[in-house]
């Protein structure tokens, strides 16, 4: 059971890091395309990343 918990934590951390990298790329592309950092799409991604961060903090504080 402990091995599967570690695998889940690793997968969540990987997804979180990929999300932050995608967010940075999207901010860069939006700035180049239309000169705006924040659009509805990027604000949605920020919300998802914040929720994922809360999940990760709770996951690591519980173990």
Number of C-alpha atoms within 10 A of each C-alpha: 6 7 8 9 11 11 12 13 15 12 12 17 15 11 14 18 13 12 17 14 12 13 17 13 12 17 18 14 14 17 13 11 10 8 11 12 15 14 11 8 10 16 13 12 17 16 11 14 18 13 12 17 15 11 13 16 11 11 13 9 8 7 6
